């Protein structure tokens, strides 16, 4: 099993979050244009969920990257 470095994990999570954010914002803007289809605000709820999940993924990836970097620094300093 391949071990990932902290910068690779952080970069991967940033890319996933960026794609999710772009999709979420585009759906959010589409929900205002397609208001006849969006009677129950379904597109708005889905888009806000995608944006929230992207923010969570970015935060989790940043946390894991910092955690792995700190663990690597304490392991080499001993």
Phi, psi and omega in degrees: 000133183281137175269132179266142175279162184295325180290327178293318180294316180297317180294319179296316180291327176294320179292317178297317179294323179294317178295316178296322179292320178295316179295317181295317180292321179293321175293324179296317177291325177294329181293335176281329180282317184267060185284339177289325178281336189260052183293321182261017181057037181294314180295324179294317180294317179297316181294321177293327175294319178294319178296316178297319178294324177294319178295320178295318179296320178296315179295318180294318179294320177295317179298315180294322178296316178294320180297315180292323178293319178293319178296320179294322179291321180287330180289323180280337182279344181277000000 
